[in-house]
Amino acid sequence: MNPITIIIIYFSVLMGPVITMVSTNLMLMWVGLEISLLAITPLLINKKNPRSTEAATKYFITQATASMIILFTIVLNFKQLGTWEFQQQTNNMLLNMALIALSMKLGLAPFHYWLPEVTQGIPLHTGLILLTWQKIAPLSIMFQIYQFLSPMIITMLAVSSIFMGAWGGLNQTQTRKIMAYSSIAHMGWMVAILPYNPTLTLLNLIIYIILTIPLFMVLMMNSSTTITSISLLWNKTPMILTATSLLLLSLGGLPPLTGFLPKWIIISEMLKNNYTIMATLMAMMALLNLFFYTRLIYSTSLTMFPTNNNSKITSHHENSKYNFLIPTLTVISTLTLPLSPQLII
């Protein structure tokens, strides 16, 4: 692809969510979503093979449908109230339609089926953009209109997402699908606390992105797309093994690592609002997530799969552009918990 074209595409991917975040006008928010959608589609289809074409088609159809529903609600809201913002007088049906459309864009259950398939069919670096940066725009819209949304529907979406993210990842052997189901579960945690304390949604999103970036860097550095290929990390980059294990445990929410912080605060907030059963269910589902992360660690660090003698010779790895970033982000991803008293205050 032409370098100028790549620069324009990546700039558009960057600017789409930024436009959505800084806008209060619903139409401008929708424009930001559309810029983001149209810019990332060429990145999805960059590898000219049937799998990436299928993934790009699934992504485009799903996102275009959600965008159409959002535009429909915006236009009807303007027709009823004469304003480009949602207000207390907005019809509940329109708000529920907007919530469902945003859930489709985020990949919340039961609208999540496209996300693992699309992630599996695209390169790892594009998968990183899809599972991190592309989540910011829909979440920012939900953050701005959360006071008008139905807490009951949000709770149902959140619990089903945490449940499907946990169960869906159990029988996966592909790392990209595991990361996709992990994303679904984390989005469920973010949305669950949105009606009660939206600041915690932002905290959870930031920590999720900080955890996901170095993990994808490890996968990209070794082109690891299956659990079997991850099992060869001991041979290629032995020093990365410890970082990978810590990142996976932190992503699963194991104390005393950074990933435990949002889960701890969210469960505390749920209990303050007397949602004991929901908090218990969320904690139980988090254990299932931790189980398949632990299985990845077992394959990576605690087993040595049968290999021929030649593969054991390559005990060092060529210098990678990620060698500086991975340790830095790993430290942030594992040692931030002592700062939690400051955050709670």
Secondary structure, 3 states (H helix, E strand, C coil): CCHHHHHHHHHHHHHHHHHHHHCCCHHHHHHHHHHHHHHHHHHHCCCCCHHHHHHHHHHHHHHHHHHHHHHHHHHHHHHHHCCCCCCCCCCHHHHHHHHHHHHHHHCCCCCCCHHHHHHHCCCHHHHHHHHCHHHHHHHHHHHHHHHHCCHHHHHHHHHHHHHHHHHHCCCCCEHHHHHHHHHHHHHHHHHHHCCCCHHHHHHHHHHHHHHHHHHHHHHHHHCCCEHHHHCCHHHHCCCHHHHHHHHHHHHHCCCCCCCHHHHHHHHHHHHHCCCHHHHHHHHHHHHHHHHHHHHHHHHHHHCCCCCCHHHHCCCCCCCCCCCCHHHHHHHHHHCCHHHHHHHHC
